[in-house]
Amino acid sequence: MDQQQQQNQNQQQVMPQPPQNVTVKDHLYISDMLSWNLNAAKKASFFAKQCTDMDIKQELENTAQMHERHYQQLLNNLQSGNQPIQPNTN
């Protein structure tokens, strides 16, 4: 890793909580993340039902559950504030 990449990683800070207002770009990305996780959960669940190999079936079911958890975590984070998060158009 070169020096510039190390500096960039050192400058990144973890946000302790999500902001009350998000940009339109952030809002669209969050919507995409919800869609990706829901779609992945549905596909993994579908293929688990089709699978006859029990080891693969179990891994697919675990994958579906993981994506469902991620979907729920995103929703919970969006709904955890007292006020709904509104996209910031500025």
Salt bridges, closest charged atoms under 4 A:
none
